[in-house]
Amino acid sequence: MIDLRALREDPDRLRASQRARGEDEKVVDTLLELDAKRRAALSSFESLRAEQKSFGKSVSKAQGDERQTLLTRAKELAQQVKDAEAEADRLGAELDTVLKGVPNLIEDGAPAGGEDDYVVLEHVGEVPTFDFEPRDHLELGETLGAIDMERGAKVSGARFYYLTGVGARLQYALLNLAMEQAVENGFVPMYPPVLVKPEAMEGTGFLGAHAAEVYQLPEDDLYLVGTSEVPLAAYHMNEIIDALPRRYTAWSSCFRREAGSYGKDTRGVIRVHQFDKVEMFSYCDPADAHEEHLRLLNWEKEMLAKVEIPYRVIDVAAGDLGASAARKYDCEAWVPTQGRYREVTSTSNCTDFQARRLSVRAKDADGRSRPVATLNGTLATTRWIVAILENHQRADGSVHVPEALRKYLGLEVLEPVKR
């Protein structure tokens, strides 16, 4: 949720942010009008309540007809106070509803536009060339006895799968390597719940435009998370924390309905309903958020270097940021059989947007509590298996194992399984 005080001081900043996102900038005038009305209603209520308190003293001293007159006026005043309070509450609720629908202010420098208006910041690594026809990750996975989509669909439906044999071992190796790196860099490891209350999901901004992506359990009033960003962001909900920054990392299963994506990436494990992910999450001073964001990006790049896959870094355009992010960088790995880069990591600076909604605060140098900044970043996911298999494949269907994964996997080469 955006800062109303900052909005009053510089409404044009939100107007510019809304334009860059492709959103309606008229909401700025709506917010300013509602804010002014609410503040006026609060002022009226406080003035009437002060008069009521003062009037009560006069009533206690009066006698006879004067007392009766004052009692009548006191009754009228009590109703006016009640009505003024109700009006202030109504306007406050209306303002809060509009505020919750307004996305975060974008960071200066974020590209304007939609999904296709990203800016490529750098390319890292050499795109492989093959002297044979490369297999896609699913064909490789089936050859290796690593991926079983058919039985996944039989048991759970479309876009579910089994990782089997070396496929399961490869995922464990990859995510253990990510956890090891995070812990070495000072992150506190976490095993979070993947079912959360509505206030956690709403507070992180996932029940707005992307609510259709979220699995809900209505009978229990709980949601399945699409990322451990949600339980990590809500970990300090309604708390005042100290000793910033605080960095956490979590390994969890993630669940996404993939609403509206039917017909896209239906082959293999690129776009599925369930996957595992290691996530980095940081609470920090808002003044340090920009630099913290770059640190998260560099940790992602460090992890990608360990699995030896070529990738590029993009600066995501404002209209593709999602509600909570002010700036987002994606790392996209090269997928040889598609001849294109596909997202494998994403890191977002959410500034104080989520912290305001979740009431996560820290005390400043003057002892005043203020919202913190929250940031998140992917360190590894199931989708990385796609890039690892395809970029490290050999003509005979075997796959070279990057050296960093070998101590967890116990193999230097993944060999085809004899059927």
Sequence and secondary structure as in RCSB ss.txt:
>XXXX:A:sequence
MIDLRALREDPDRLRASQRARGEDEKVVDTLLELDAKRRAALSSFESLRAEQKSFGKSVSKAQGDERQTLLTRAK
ELAQQVKDAEAEADRLGAELDTVLKGVPNLIEDGAPAGGEDDYVVLEHVGEVPTFDFEPRDHLELGETLGAIDME
RGAKVSGARFYYLTGVGARLQYALLNLAMEQAVENGFVPMYPPVLVKPEAMEGTGFLGAHAAEVYQLPEDDLYLV
GTSEVPLAAYHMNEIIDALPRRYTAWSSCFRREAGSYGKDTRGVIRVHQFDKVEMFSYCDPADAHEEHLRLLNWE
KEMLAKVEIPYRVIDVAAGDLGASAARKYDCEAWVPTQGRYREVTSTSNCTDFQARRLSVRAKDADGRSRPVATL
NGTLATTRWIVAILENHQRADGSVHVPEALRKYLGLEVLEPVKR
>XXXX:A:secstr
   HHHHHH HHHHHHHHHHHT  TTHHHHHHHHHHHHHHHHHHHHHHHHHHHHHHHHHHH  HHHHHHHHHHHH
HHHHHHHHHHHHHHHHHHHHHHHHHTS     TT   SSTT  EEEEEES     SS    HHHHHHHTT EEHH
HHHHHH TT  EE THHHHHHHHHHHHHHHHHHHTT EEE   SEE HHHHHHTT SSTTGGGSEEETTTTEEE 
SSTHHHHHTTTTTEEE SS EEEEEEEEEE   TT TTSS STTSS SEEEEEEEEEEE GGGHHHHHHHHHHHH
HHHHHHTT  EEEEE  GGGS SS SEEEEEEEEETTTTEEEEEEEEEE TTHHHHHHTEEEE TTS EEE EEE
EEEEEETTHHHHHHHHTB TTS EE  HHHHHHH  SEE     
